[in-house]
Amino acid sequence: MSIDQIRRIDPTVPLSEPVAVAPDRLRSGNPLQALLNAYSSADERFHCGQWSCEPGAWRVEYSEDELCHLLQGRIRLIDETGGAAEFGAGDSFVIPAGFRGIWETLEPTRKVYVIYEGPGQ
């Protein structure tokens, strides 16, 4: 391994062109999303990078574990029973595989993500 294989996650780097949430998952707003994957492991189970989104809400079903660190903005996660939690800039949180519910972006948001897709996920 060399130093060239280390990936910097730079919040000033432009992300991809924004894409819309699939219409069958959309609940409200126009949550255009952009991302920049900085690294994926050779087995394609571990990924990290940055993601941004405009306000809106959509249905989510996590097959992977995800660590999120919000750089800016505010979001709300709502589980299938109606339980909710809000997170804002500076917050870090983990969404475990199997979580189902609603992801609501309350204000323009940018995060660093780390995703692990374990065996059988």
C-alpha distances in whole Angstrom, upper triangle without the diagonal:
4,7,8,7,9,13,16,19,22,25,27,25,27,27,28,32,34,35,38,38,39,43,43,41,43,45,46,45,42,39,37,33,30,26,23,20,17,15,15,13,13,17,18,19,18,18,19,20,24,27,31,34,38,41,42,41,40,40,36,35,32,30,27,26,26,25,27,27,30,30,33,36,38,37,39,39,42,41,44,46,47,45,43,40,39,36,36,34,32,32,29,30,29,31,31,31,34,35,38,40,40,38,40,38,41,40,37,34,30,28,24,23,21,22,22,23,24,25,29,28
4,5,6,8,11,14,17,20,23,25,23,26,26,27,31,33,35,38,38,40,43,44,42,43,45,46,45,42,39,36,33,30,26,22,20,17,15,16,15,16,19,20,21,19,19,19,20,23,27,30,34,37,40,41,41,41,41,37,37,33,32,29,28,27,26,27,27,29,29,32,35,37,37,40,39,42,43,45,48,47,45,43,41,40,36,36,33,31,32,29,31,30,32,32,32,36,37,39,41,41,38,40,38,41,39,37,33,30,27,24,24,22,23,23,25,26,28,31,31
4,5,6,9,11,15,17,20,21,20,23,24,26,29,31,33,36,37,39,42,43,41,42,44,44,43,40,37,35,31,28,24,21,19,15,14,16,16,17,21,21,22,19,19,18,18,21,25,28,32,35,38,39,40,39,39,36,36,33,32,28,27,26,24,25,25,27,26,29,33,35,35,38,37,41,41,44,46,46,44,42,39,37,34,33,30,28,29,27,29,29,31,31,32,36,36,39,40,39,36,38,36,38,37,34,31,27,25,21,22,20,23,23,26,27,29,32,31
4,6,8,10,14,16,19,20,18,21,21,23,27,29,31,34,34,36,40,41,39,40,42,42,41,38,35,32,29,26,22,18,17,13,12,15,15,16,19,19,21,19,18,17,17,20,23,26,30,33,36,38,38,38,38,35,35,32,31,28,27,26,25,25,25,27,25,29,32,34,34,37,37,40,41,43,46,46,44,41,39,37,34,33,30,29,30,28,29,29,30,31,32,35,36,38,39,38,35,37,35,37,36,33,30,26,24,21,21,20,22,23,25,27,29,32,30
4,6,10,13,15,19,20,18,21,20,22,25,27,29,32,32,34,38,39,36,37,40,40,39,36,33,31,27,24,20,17,14,11,9,11,11,12,16,16,17,15,14,14,15,18,21,25,28,32,35,36,36,35,35,32,32,29,28,24,24,22,22,23,23,25,24,27,30,32,32,35,34,37,38,40,43,43,41,39,36,35,32,31,29,27,28,25,27,26,27,28,28,32,32,35,36,36,33,35,33,36,34,31,28,24,22,19,19,17,19,19,21,23,25,28,27
4,7,10,13,16,18,16,19,19,21,25,26,28,31,31,33,37,38,35,36,38,38,37,35,31,29,26,23,19,16,14,10,9,12,12,14,17,17,17,14,13,12,13,16,19,23,26,30,33,34,34,34,34,31,31,27,27,23,22,20,19,20,19,22,21,24,28,29,30,32,32,35,36,39,41,41,39,36,34,32,29,28,25,24,24,22,24,23,25,26,27,30,31,33,34,34,31,32,31,33,32,29,26,22,20,16,16,15,17,18,21,22,25,28,26
4,6,9,13,14,13,15,15,17,21,23,24,27,28,30,34,35,32,33,35,35,34,31,28,26,22,19,15,12,10,6,7,10,12,14,17,16,17,13,11,10,9,12,16,19,23,26,29,31,31,30,31,28,28,25,25,22,21,18,17,17,17,19,18,21,24,26,27,29,29,33,33,36,39,38,36,34,31,29,26,25,23,21,22,20,22,22,23,25,25,29,29,31,32,31,28,29,27,30,28,25,22,18,16,13,14,13,15,17,20,22,25,27,25
4,6,9,11,10,14,14,17,20,22,24,27,27,30,33,35,32,32,34,34,32,30,27,25,21,18,15,12,11,7,9,13,15,18,20,19,19,16,13,10,9,11,15,17,21,24,27,29,30,30,31,28,29,26,26,23,21,19,17,16,15,17,15,18,22,24,25,28,28,32,33,36,38,37,35,33,30,28,24,23,20,19,20,19,21,21,23,25,26,29,29,31,32,30,27,28,26,28,26,23,20,16,14,11,13,13,16,19,22,24,27,29,27
4,6,9,8,11,11,14,18,19,21,24,24,27,30,32,29,29,31,30,29,26,23,21,18,15,12,9,9,7,9,13,15,19,21,18,19,15,12,9,6,7,11,14,17,21,23,25,26,26,27,25,26,23,24,21,19,16,14,13,12,13,12,15,18,20,21,24,25,28,30,33,35,34,32,29,26,24,21,19,17,16,17,16,18,19,20,23,24,27,26,28,28,27,23,24,22,24,22,19,16,12,11,8,10,11,14,17,20,23,26,28,26
4,5,6,9,10,14,17,18,21,24,25,28,31,33,30,29,31,30,28,26,23,21,18,15,12,10,11,9,12,16,19,22,24,22,22,19,15,12,9,9,12,13,17,20,23,25,26,27,29,27,28,26,27,24,22,19,17,15,13,13,11,14,17,20,21,25,26,29,31,34,37,35,33,30,27,25,21,19,16,16,18,17,20,21,23,25,27,30,28,30,30,28,24,25,22,23,21,18,15,12,11,9,12,14,18,21,24,26,30,32,29
4,6,8,9,13,16,16,19,22,23,26,29,31,28,27,28,27,25,23,20,18,15,13,11,10,12,11,15,18,21,24,26,23,23,20,17,13,10,8,10,11,14,17,19,22,24,25,27,25,27,25,26,24,22,19,17,14,12,11,8,10,14,17,18,22,23,27,29,32,34,33,31,28,25,22,19,16,13,13,16,16,18,20,22,25,26,29,27,28,28,26,22,22,19,20,17,14,12,9,9,8,12,15,18,21,24,27,31,32,29
4,6,9,13,15,16,20,22,24,27,30,32,30,28,30,28,26,24,21,19,16,14,13,11,14,13,17,20,23,26,28,26,26,23,19,16,12,10,12,12,15,17,21,23,25,27,29,27,29,28,29,27,26,22,20,18,15,14,11,12,15,19,21,24,26,30,32,35,37,35,34,31,28,25,22,19,16,16,19,19,22,24,25,28,29,32,30,31,31,28,24,24,21,22,19,15,14,11,12,12,15,18,21,24,27,30,34,35,32
4,6,10,13,14,18,21,22,26,28,31,28,28,29,28,26,23,20,18,15,12,10,9,11,11,14,18,21,24,26,23,24,21,17,14,11,9,11,12,15,18,21,24,25,26,28,27,28,27,28,25,25,21,20,18,16,16,13,15,17,20,22,25,27,30,32,35,38,36,35,31,29,26,23,21,18,19,21,21,23,24,25,28,29,31,30,31,30,28,24,24,21,23,20,17,15,12,13,12,15,17,20,23,25,29,32,33,30
4,7,9,11,14,18,20,23,26,28,26,25,27,26,23,20,18,15,13,9,9,8,11,12,16,19,22,25,26,23,24,22,18,15,12,10,10,10,13,15,19,21,23,24,26,25,27,26,27,25,25,22,21,19,18,16,14,15,17,20,21,25,26,29,31,34,37,35,34,31,29,26,23,21,19,20,22,22,24,25,25,28,28,31,29,30,29,27,23,23,20,21,19,15,14,11,13,13,16,18,20,24,26,29,32,33,30
4,7,8,11,14,16,19,22,25,23,22,24,23,21,18,15,12,9,6,5,5,9,10,14,16,20,22,24,21,22,19,16,13,10,8,7,8,11,13,17,19,20,21,23,22,24,23,24,22,22,19,19,17,16,15,14,15,16,19,19,22,23,27,28,31,34,32,32,29,27,24,22,20,18,20,21,21,22,22,23,25,25,27,26,26,26,24,20,20,18,20,18,14,13,10,11,12,13,16,18,21,23,26,29,30,27
4,6,9,12,14,17,20,22,21,20,23,22,20,17,14,11,9,5,5,6,9,12,15,16,20,22,23,20,21,20,16,15,12,10,9,9,11,14,17,19,20,20,22,21,23,22,23,22,23,20,20,18,19,18,17,17,18,21,21,23,24,27,29,31,34,32,32,29,28,26,24,23,21,23,24,23,24,24,23,26,25,27,26,26,26,23,20,21,18,21,19,16,15,13,14,14,15,17,18,21,22,26,29,29,26
4,7,10,13,16,18,21,20,19,22,21,18,15,13,9,8,6,8,10,13,16,18,20,24,25,26,23,24,23,19,18,15,13,11,11,11,13,16,17,19,19,22,21,24,23,25,24,25,22,23,21,21,20,19,19,19,21,21,24,25,27,29,31,34,33,33,30,29,27,25,24,23,25,25,25,26,26,25,28,27,29,27,27,26,23,21,20,18,21,19,15,15,14,16,17,18,20,21,24,25,29,31,31,28
4,7,10,13,15,18,17,15,18,17,14,11,9,5,5,5,8,11,14,17,20,21,25,27,27,23,24,23,19,18,15,13,10,9,8,9,13,14,16,16,18,18,21,21,23,22,24,21,22,19,20,18,18,17,17,18,18,21,21,24,26,28,31,29,29,27,26,24,22,21,21,23,24,24,24,24,23,26,25,26,25,24,23,20,17,17,15,17,16,13,13,13,15,16,17,20,20,24,24,28,30,30,27
4,7,9,12,15,14,13,16,15,13,10,8,5,5,6,9,13,15,18,20,21,24,26,26,22,23,23,19,19,17,14,11,10,9,11,13,13,14,14,16,16,19,19,21,21,23,20,22,20,21,20,20,19,19,20,18,20,21,23,24,26,29,27,28,26,25,24,23,23,23,25,25,24,24,24,22,25,24,24,23,22,21,18,16,16,15,18,17,14,15,15,16,18,18,20,20,23,23,27,29,28,25
4,6,8,11,10,9,12,12,10,7,6,5,6,9,12,16,18,21,23,23,27,28,28,24,25,24,21,21,19,17,13,12,10,10,12,11,11,11,13,14,17,18,20,21,23,21,22,20,22,20,21,20,19,19,17,19,19,20,22,23,26,25,26,24,24,23,22,22,23,26,25,25,24,24,22,24,23,23,22,20,18,16,14,14,13,16,16,14,15,16,17,19,19,22,21,24,24,27,29,28,25
4,6,8,7,6,10,10,10,8,7,7,7,11,13,17,18,22,23,23,26,28,27,23,23,23,20,20,19,17,13,12,10,11,12,9,9,7,10,11,13,15,17,18,20,19,21,19,21,20,21,20,18,18,16,17,16,17,19,19,23,22,23,21,21,21,21,21,22,25,24,23,22,22,19,21,20,20,18,16,15,13,11,12,12,15,16,15,15,16,17,19,18,20,19,22,21,25,27,25,22
4,6,6,6,10,12,12,11,10,10,11,14,16,19,20,24,25,24,27,28,27,23,23,24,22,22,21,20,16,16,14,15,15,12,11,9,10,11,13,15,17,19,21,20,23,22,24,23,25,24,22,21,19,19,18,19,20,20,23,22,24,23,24,23,24,25,26,28,27,26,25,24,21,22,20,20,19,16,15,14,13,15,15,19,20,19,19,20,20,22,20,22,21,23,22,25,26,25,21
4,5,5,9,10,11,10,11,12,13,17,19,22,24,27,28,28,31,32,31,27,27,27,25,26,25,23,19,19,16,16,15,12,11,9,10,13,15,18,20,22,24,23,26,24,27,25,27,26,23,23,20,20,19,19,20,20,23,22,24,23,24,24,25,26,28,30,29,28,27,26,23,24,23,22,20,17,16,14,14,15,16,19,20,20,21,22,23,25,24,26,24,26,25,28,29,27,24
4,6,8,11,13,13,13,15,16,19,21,24,25,28,29,28,30,32,30,27,26,27,26,26,26,24,21,20,18,18,17,14,12,9,9,11,13,16,18,20,23,23,25,24,27,26,28,27,25,24,21,20,18,18,18,17,20,20,22,22,24,24,25,27,29,31,29,29,26,25,22,23,21,19,18,15,14,13,14,15,17,20,22,22,22,24,24,26,24,26,24,25,24,26,28,25,22
4,6,10,12,12,11,13,14,17,19,22,22,26,27,26,28,30,28,25,24,25,23,23,23,21,18,18,15,15,15,11,9,5,5,8,10,13,16,18,20,19,22,21,23,23,25,24,22,20,17,16,15,14,15,14,18,17,19,18,20,20,21,23,25,27,25,25,23,22,18,19,18,17,15,12,11,9,10,12,14,17,19,19,19,20,21,23,21,22,21,22,21,24,26,24,20
4,6,8,8,8,11,12,16,18,22,23,27,28,28,30,32,31,27,27,27,25,24,23,21,18,16,13,13,12,8,6,4,7,10,13,16,19,20,22,21,23,21,23,22,24,22,20,18,15,15,14,14,16,16,19,17,19,18,19,19,20,22,24,26,25,25,23,23,20,21,21,19,17,14,12,9,10,10,12,14,16,17,17,19,20,23,21,24,22,25,24,27,29,27,24
4,7,9,10,13,15,18,21,25,26,29,30,30,33,35,34,30,29,29,27,26,26,23,20,18,15,14,11,7,5,5,7,11,14,17,20,22,23,22,24,22,24,22,24,22,19,17,14,13,13,12,14,14,16,15,17,16,18,18,19,21,23,26,24,25,23,23,20,22,22,20,17,14,11,8,9,9,11,13,16,17,18,20,21,24,23,25,24,26,26,29,31,29,25
4,7,8,12,14,18,21,24,26,29,31,31,34,37,35,32,31,30,28,27,26,23,19,17,13,11,9,5,5,7,10,13,17,20,23,24,25,23,24,22,24,21,23,21,17,16,14,13,14,14,16,17,19,17,18,17,18,17,19,20,22,25,24,25,24,24,22,24,24,23,20,17,14,11,11,9,10,11,13,14,16,19,21,24,23,26,25,28,28,31,33,32,28
4,6,9,12,16,19,23,25,28,30,31,34,36,36,32,31,30,28,26,25,21,18,15,11,9,6,4,7,9,13,15,19,21,24,25,26,24,25,22,23,20,22,19,16,15,14,14,16,16,19,20,22,20,21,19,19,18,19,19,21,24,24,25,24,25,23,25,26,25,22,20,17,13,12,9,9,10,11,12,14,17,19,23,23,26,26,29,29,32,35,33,30
4,6,9,13,16,20,22,26,28,28,32,34,34,30,30,29,26,25,22,19,16,13,9,7,7,6,8,10,13,16,19,21,24,24,25,23,24,21,22,20,21,18,16,16,15,16,17,18,21,22,24,22,23,21,21,20,20,20,21,24,24,25,24,25,23,26,26,25,23,20,18,14,13,11,10,12,12,11,13,16,18,21,21,25,24,27,28,31,34,33,29
4,6,10,13,17,19,22,24,25,28,31,30,27,26,25,22,21,19,16,12,9,6,5,5,5,7,8,12,13,17,18,21,21,22,20,20,18,19,16,17,15,13,13,12,13,15,16,19,20,23,21,22,19,19,17,17,17,18,21,21,21,21,21,20,22,23,23,20,18,16,13,10,9,7,10,10,9,10,12,14,17,18,21,21,24,24,28,31,30,26
4,7,11,14,17,20,22,23,27,29,29,25,25,24,21,20,17,14,11,8,6,5,8,8,10,11,14,15,18,19,22,22,22,20,21,18,19,17,17,16,14,15,14,16,17,19,22,23,26,24,25,22,22,20,19,19,19,22,22,22,22,22,21,24,24,24,22,20,19,16,13,12,10,13,12,10,11,12,14,17,17,20,20,24,24,28,30,30,26
4,7,11,13,16,19,19,23,25,25,22,22,20,17,16,13,11,7,6,4,7,10,10,12,12,14,14,17,17,19,19,19,17,18,15,16,15,15,14,13,14,14,16,17,19,21,23,26,24,24,22,21,19,18,17,17,20,20,19,19,20,18,21,21,22,20,19,18,15,12,12,10,13,13,10,10,10,11,13,14,17,17,20,21,25,27,27,24
4,7,10,13,16,17,21,23,24,20,21,19,15,14,11,8,6,5,7,9,13,14,15,15,17,17,19,18,20,19,20,17,17,15,16,14,14,14,14,16,16,18,19,22,24,26,29,27,27,24,23,21,19,18,18,20,20,20,20,20,20,22,22,24,22,22,21,19,15,16,13,16,15,11,10,9,11,12,13,15,16,20,21,24,27,27,24
4,6,9,12,14,17,20,21,17,18,16,12,10,7,5,4,6,9,12,15,17,17,17,19,17,19,18,19,17,18,15,15,13,14,14,14,14,15,17,17,19,20,23,24,26,30,28,28,25,23,22,19,19,17,19,19,18,19,19,18,21,20,23,21,22,21,20,16,17,15,18,17,14,12,9,9,10,10,12,13,17,18,22,25,25,22
4,6,9,11,15,18,19,16,17,14,11,9,6,5,7,9,12,16,19,20,21,20,22,20,21,19,20,18,18,16,16,14,15,15,14,16,18,20,19,22,22,26,27,29,32,31,30,28,26,24,21,21,19,19,20,19,20,20,20,22,22,24,23,24,24,23,20,20,18,21,20,16,14,11,11,10,10,12,13,16,18,22,24,25,22
4,6,8,11,14,15,12,13,11,7,6,4,6,8,12,15,18,21,22,22,21,22,20,20,18,18,16,16,14,14,14,15,16,16,18,20,21,21,23,23,26,27,29,32,31,30,28,26,25,22,22,20,20,20,18,19,18,18,20,20,22,22,23,24,23,20,22,20,23,22,19,16,13,12,10,9,10,11,13,15,18,21,22,20
4,7,10,13,15,13,14,11,8,6,5,8,11,14,17,21,24,25,25,25,25,23,23,21,20,18,17,15,15,14,15,16,16,19,21,23,23,25,25,28,29,31,34,34,32,30,28,26,23,23,21,20,21,19,20,19,20,21,21,25,24,26,27,26,23,24,23,25,24,21,18,15,13,10,10,10,12,14,16,19,22,24,22
4,7,10,12,10,11,8,6,5,7,10,13,17,20,24,26,27,27,26,26,23,23,20,19,16,16,14,14,15,16,18,18,21,24,25,24,26,26,29,29,31,34,34,33,31,29,27,25,25,23,22,22,19,20,19,19,20,20,23,24,26,27,27,24,26,25,28,27,24,21,17,15,12,11,9,10,12,14,17,19,21,19
4,7,8,6,7,6,4,7,9,13,15,19,21,25,27,28,27,25,25,22,21,18,17,14,15,14,15,16,18,20,21,24,25,26,25,27,26,28,28,30,33,34,32,31,29,28,26,26,25,24,24,21,20,19,19,19,18,21,22,24,26,26,24,26,25,29,28,26,23,19,17,14,12,10,9,10,11,14,16,18,16
4,5,5,6,5,7,9,12,16,18,22,25,28,31,31,30,28,27,24,23,19,17,15,15,15,16,18,20,23,24,27,28,29,28,29,28,30,30,32,35,35,34,32,31,30,28,29,27,26,25,22,22,20,20,20,19,22,23,26,28,28,26,29,28,32,31,29,26,23,20,17,14,11,11,10,11,12,14,17,16
4,5,8,8,10,13,16,19,21,25,28,31,34,34,33,30,30,26,25,22,19,17,18,18,20,22,24,26,27,30,32,33,31,33,31,33,33,34,37,38,37,35,34,34,32,32,31,30,29,26,25,23,23,22,21,24,26,28,30,31,29,32,31,35,35,32,29,26,23,20,18,15,14,13,13,14,14,17,17
4,6,8,10,14,17,20,22,25,28,31,33,33,31,29,28,24,22,19,16,14,16,17,19,21,24,27,28,31,32,32,31,32,29,31,30,32,35,36,35,34,33,33,31,32,31,30,29,26,25,22,21,20,18,21,23,25,28,29,28,31,31,34,35,32,29,27,24,21,18,15,13,11,10,10,11,13,13
4,6,7,11,14,17,18,22,24,28,30,29,28,25,24,21,19,16,14,12,14,14,16,19,21,24,25,28,29,29,27,28,26,28,28,29,32,33,32,31,30,30,28,29,28,28,27,23,22,20,19,18,16,19,21,23,25,26,24,27,27,31,31,29,26,23,21,18,15,12,10,9,8,10,11,13,12
4,7,10,14,17,18,22,23,27,29,28,27,24,23,19,17,14,11,9,10,12,14,16,19,22,24,26,28,27,26,26,24,26,25,26,29,30,29,28,27,27,26,27,27,26,24,21,19,16,16,15,13,16,18,20,23,24,23,26,26,29,30,28,25,22,20,17,14,11,8,6,5,6,8,11,9
4,7,11,14,16,19,22,25,27,27,26,24,23,19,18,14,13,10,10,10,11,14,16,19,21,24,25,25,24,25,23,25,25,27,30,30,29,27,26,26,24,25,24,23,21,18,17,15,15,14,13,17,18,21,23,24,22,25,24,28,28,26,23,20,17,14,11,7,6,5,6,9,11,14,12
4,7,10,12,16,18,22,24,24,24,22,22,18,18,14,14,10,11,9,10,12,14,17,18,21,22,23,21,23,21,24,24,26,29,29,28,26,24,24,22,22,21,21,20,17,16,14,15,15,15,18,18,21,22,22,20,22,22,25,25,23,19,17,14,11,8,6,5,7,9,12,15,17,14
4,7,10,13,16,20,22,23,23,22,22,19,19,16,16,13,12,9,9,10,11,14,14,17,19,20,19,21,20,24,24,27,29,29,27,25,23,22,19,20,18,17,17,14,15,14,14,16,16,19,19,21,22,22,19,21,20,23,22,20,17,13,11,7,5,4,6,9,12,15,18,20,17
4,7,11,14,18,20,21,22,21,22,19,20,17,18,15,14,11,11,10,11,12,12,15,17,18,18,21,20,24,25,28,30,29,28,25,23,22,19,18,17,16,16,14,15,15,16,18,18,21,21,22,23,22,19,20,18,21,20,17,14,11,8,6,6,7,9,12,15,18,21,23,20
4,7,11,14,17,18,19,19,20,18,20,18,19,16,16,12,12,9,9,10,9,12,13,15,15,18,19,22,24,26,29,28,27,24,21,19,17,16,14,14,15,14,15,15,16,19,19,22,21,22,22,20,17,17,15,18,17,14,11,7,6,4,6,9,11,15,17,21,24,25,22
4,7,11,13,15,15,15,17,15,17,16,18,16,16,12,12,10,10,10,10,11,12,13,13,16,16,20,21,24,27,25,24,22,20,18,15,15,13,15,15,14,15,15,15,18,19,21,19,20,19,17,14,14,12,15,14,11,8,6,5,6,7,11,12,16,18,21,24,25,22
4,7,10,12,14,14,17,16,19,18,20,19,18,15,15,12,12,10,10,9,9,11,11,15,16,19,21,24,27,25,24,21,19,17,14,13,12,15,15,15,16,17,17,20,21,23,20,20,19,17,13,13,10,12,11,7,5,4,6,9,10,14,15,19,21,24,28,28,24
4,7,8,10,12,15,14,18,18,20,20,20,16,17,13,14,11,12,10,9,10,10,13,14,17,20,22,25,23,22,19,18,16,14,13,13,16,16,17,17,18,17,21,21,22,20,19,17,14,11,10,7,10,8,6,5,7,9,12,13,17,17,21,22,26,29,29,25
4,7,10,12,15,16,20,20,23,23,23,20,20,16,17,14,14,11,9,10,10,13,15,18,21,23,25,23,23,20,19,16,15,14,15,18,18,19,20,21,20,23,24,25,22,21,18,15,12,10,7,8,7,5,7,9,12,15,17,20,21,25,26,29,32,32,28
4,7,10,14,15,19,20,23,23,23,20,20,17,18,14,15,13,10,9,9,11,13,15,18,21,23,20,20,17,16,14,14,13,15,18,18,19,19,21,20,23,24,24,21,19,17,13,10,7,5,5,5,6,8,11,14,17,18,22,22,26,27,30,33,32,29
4,7,11,13,17,18,22,22,22,20,21,18,19,16,18,16,13,11,10,10,12,13,16,18,20,17,18,16,16,14,15,15,17,20,20,20,20,21,19,22,22,22,19,17,14,10,8,6,5,7,8,9,11,14,16,19,19,22,22,25,26,29,32,31,27
4,7,10,13,15,19,20,20,18,19,17,19,17,19,17,14,12,9,9,9,10,13,14,16,14,15,13,14,13,15,16,18,21,19,20,19,19,17,19,20,19,16,13,10,7,6,4,6,8,11,12,13,15,16,19,19,21,21,23,24,27,29,28,24
4,6,10,13,16,17,18,17,19,17,20,18,21,19,17,15,12,11,10,10,12,13,16,14,16,14,15,15,16,18,20,23,21,21,19,18,16,18,17,16,14,11,8,6,6,7,9,12,14,15,15,17,17,19,18,20,19,22,21,24,26,25,21
4,7,10,13,15,17,16,18,17,20,20,22,22,19,17,14,12,10,9,10,10,13,13,14,14,15,16,17,20,22,24,22,21,19,17,14,15,15,13,11,8,6,5,6,9,12,15,17,18,17,19,19,20,18,20,18,20,19,22,24,22,19
4,6,10,11,13,12,15,15,18,18,21,21,19,17,13,12,10,10,10,10,14,14,15,14,15,16,17,19,21,23,20,19,16,14,11,12,11,10,8,6,5,6,6,10,12,16,18,18,17,18,17,18,16,17,15,16,16,18,20,19,15
4,6,9,11,12,15,16,19,20,23,23,22,20,16,15,12,12,10,10,14,15,16,15,16,18,19,21,23,24,22,20,17,14,10,10,8,7,6,4,7,9,10,13,16,19,22,22,20,20,19,19,16,17,14,15,13,15,17,15,12
4,5,7,8,12,13,17,18,21,22,21,20,16,15,12,13,12,13,16,17,17,16,16,18,18,21,22,23,20,17,14,11,8,7,5,5,5,6,9,11,11,15,17,20,22,22,19,19,17,17,14,13,10,11,10,12,14,13,9
4,7,10,13,15,19,21,24,25,25,23,20,19,16,17,15,15,19,20,20,20,20,21,21,24,25,25,22,19,16,13,10,8,5,6,8,9,13,15,15,18,20,24,25,25,22,22,19,19,15,14,10,9,7,9,11,9,5
4,6,10,12,16,18,21,23,23,22,19,19,16,17,16,17,20,21,20,20,19,20,20,22,23,22,20,17,14,11,8,7,5,8,9,11,14,16,15,19,20,23,25,24,21,20,17,16,12,10,7,6,5,7,10,10,6
4,7,10,14,16,19,21,22,20,18,18,15,17,16,18,20,21,19,18,17,18,17,20,20,20,17,14,11,7,6,5,5,8,9,12,15,16,15,18,19,22,24,23,20,19,15,14,10,8,6,5,6,8,12,12,9
4,6,10,13,16,18,18,17,15,15,13,16,16,18,21,21,19,17,16,16,15,16,17,16,14,11,8,6,5,6,8,11,10,13,15,15,13,16,17,20,21,20,16,15,12,10,7,6,4,6,9,11,15,16,12
4,7,10,13,15,16,16,14,15,14,17,17,20,22,22,20,18,15,15,13,14,14,13,11,7,6,4,6,9,11,14,13,16,17,17,14,17,17,19,20,19,15,13,10,8,6,5,6,9,12,14,18,19,16
4,6,9,12,13,12,11,13,12,16,17,20,22,21,19,16,14,13,10,11,11,10,8,6,5,6,8,11,13,16,14,16,16,16,13,14,13,16,16,15,12,10,6,6,5,7,9,12,15,17,21,22,19
4,6,9,11,11,11,14,14,18,19,23,25,23,21,18,15,13,9,9,8,7,6,4,7,9,11,15,17,20,18,20,19,18,15,16,14,16,15,14,11,9,5,5,7,9,12,15,18,20,24,26,22
4,6,7,8,9,12,13,17,19,23,25,23,21,17,14,11,8,6,5,5,6,6,9,12,13,17,19,21,19,20,19,17,14,14,11,13,12,11,7,6,4,6,9,12,15,18,21,23,27,28,25
4,7,9,12,15,17,21,23,27,28,26,24,21,17,14,11,8,5,6,8,9,12,15,17,20,23,25,22,24,23,20,17,16,13,14,12,11,7,5,5,7,10,14,17,20,23,26,30,31,28
4,7,10,14,16,20,23,26,27,25,23,20,17,13,10,7,4,7,9,12,14,17,18,22,24,26,23,24,22,20,16,14,11,11,9,7,5,5,7,10,13,17,19,23,25,28,32,33,29
4,7,11,14,17,20,24,25,22,21,17,14,11,9,6,6,9,10,13,14,17,18,21,24,25,22,22,20,17,13,11,8,7,5,5,4,7,9,12,14,18,20,24,26,29,33,33,29
4,7,10,14,17,20,21,18,17,13,11,7,6,4,6,10,9,12,13,15,16,19,22,23,19,19,17,14,11,9,6,5,6,7,6,9,10,14,15,18,20,23,25,28,32,32,28
4,7,10,13,17,18,15,14,10,8,6,5,7,9,12,10,12,11,13,13,17,19,19,16,16,13,10,7,6,4,5,7,9,8,10,11,14,14,17,18,21,23,26,29,29,25
4,6,10,13,14,11,10,7,6,4,6,9,12,14,12,13,12,13,12,16,18,17,14,13,11,8,6,5,6,7,10,12,11,14,14,16,16,19,19,22,23,25,28,28,24
4,7,10,12,9,8,6,5,6,8,12,15,16,13,13,11,11,10,12,14,14,10,10,7,6,5,6,9,10,13,15,14,15,15,17,16,17,17,19,20,22,25,25,21
4,7,8,6,6,4,7,9,12,15,18,20,17,17,14,14,12,14,15,14,10,8,5,5,7,8,11,13,16,18,17,19,18,20,19,21,20,22,22,24,26,25,22
4,5,5,5,6,9,12,14,18,21,22,19,18,15,14,11,12,13,11,7,6,4,7,9,11,15,16,20,21,20,22,20,22,20,21,20,21,21,22,24,23,20
4,6,7,9,13,15,18,22,25,26,23,22,18,17,14,14,14,11,9,6,5,8,11,14,17,19,22,24,23,25,24,25,23,24,22,23,22,23,25,23,20
4,6,9,12,16,19,22,26,27,23,23,20,19,16,16,17,14,11,10,8,11,14,15,19,20,24,26,25,27,26,27,25,26,25,25,25,26,28,26,23
4,6,10,13,16,20,23,25,21,21,19,18,16,17,18,16,13,11,8,9,12,13,16,17,21,23,22,25,24,26,25,26,25,26,26,27,29,28,25
4,7,11,14,17,21,22,19,19,16,16,14,15,17,15,12,11,9,10,12,13,16,17,20,23,21,23,22,24,23,24,23,24,25,26,28,27,24
4,7,10,14,17,19,15,16,14,14,13,15,17,16,12,12,10,9,10,10,13,13,16,19,18,20,19,21,20,22,22,23,24,26,29,28,24
4,7,10,14,15,12,12,10,12,11,14,17,17,13,14,12,11,10,10,12,12,15,17,16,18,17,19,18,20,20,22,23,25,28,28,24
4,7,11,12,10,11,10,13,13,16,19,19,15,16,14,12,10,9,10,9,12,14,13,15,14,17,17,19,20,23,24,26,30,30,26
4,7,8,6,8,8,11,12,16,19,20,16,17,16,14,11,11,10,10,11,13,10,12,11,13,14,17,18,21,23,25,29,29,26
4,6,6,9,10,14,15,19,22,23,20,20,19,16,13,12,10,10,10,11,9,10,10,13,14,17,19,23,25,28,31,32,28
4,6,9,11,15,17,20,23,25,22,23,21,19,16,15,12,12,11,11,8,9,9,11,14,17,19,23,25,28,32,32,29
4,7,10,14,16,20,23,25,22,24,23,21,18,17,15,15,14,14,11,11,9,11,13,15,18,21,25,27,31,32,29
4,7,10,13,16,20,22,19,21,20,19,16,16,14,15,15,15,12,12,10,11,12,14,17,19,22,24,28,29,26
4,7,10,13,17,19,17,19,19,18,15,16,15,17,17,17,13,12,9,9,10,11,13,16,19,21,25,26,23
4,7,10,13,15,13,16,16,16,13,15,15,17,18,18,15,14,11,11,10,11,12,14,17,18,22,23,20
4,6,10,12,10,14,15,15,13,16,16,19,20,20,17,16,12,12,10,9,10,11,13,15,18,19,16
4,7,9,7,10,11,12,11,14,15,18,20,20,17,16,14,13,11,10,10,11,12,14,17,17,14
4,6,6,10,12,14,14,17,19,21,23,23,20,20,17,16,13,12,10,10,10,11,14,14,11
4,6,9,12,14,14,18,20,23,25,25,22,21,19,18,14,13,10,9,8,9,11,11,8
4,6,10,13,14,18,20,23,26,26,23,23,21,21,17,16,13,13,11,12,14,12,9
4,7,10,11,14,17,20,22,23,21,21,19,19,16,16,14,14,14,15,17,15,12
4,7,9,13,16,19,21,22,21,21,20,21,18,18,16,17,16,17,19,17,14
4,7,10,13,16,19,20,19,20,19,21,19,20,18,19,19,21,23,21,18
4,6,10,12,15,17,16,18,17,19,18,19,18,20,20,23,25,23,20
4,7,10,12,13,12,14,14,16,15,17,16,19,19,22,25,24,20
4,6,9,11,10,13,14,17,16,19,19,22,23,26,28,28,24
4,6,7,7,10,11,15,15,18,19,22,24,27,30,29,25
4,7,8,12,14,17,18,21,22,26,27,30,33,33,29
4,6,10,12,16,18,21,23,26,28,31,34,34,30
4,7,10,14,16,20,21,25,27,30,33,33,30
4,7,10,12,16,18,22,24,27,30,31,27
4,7,10,13,16,19,22,25,29,29,26
4,6,10,12,16,19,22,25,26,23
4,7,10,14,17,20,23,25,21
4,6,10,13,16,20,21,18
4,7,10,13,16,18,15
4,7,10,13,15,12
4,6,10,12,9
4,7,8,6
4,6,5
4,6
4
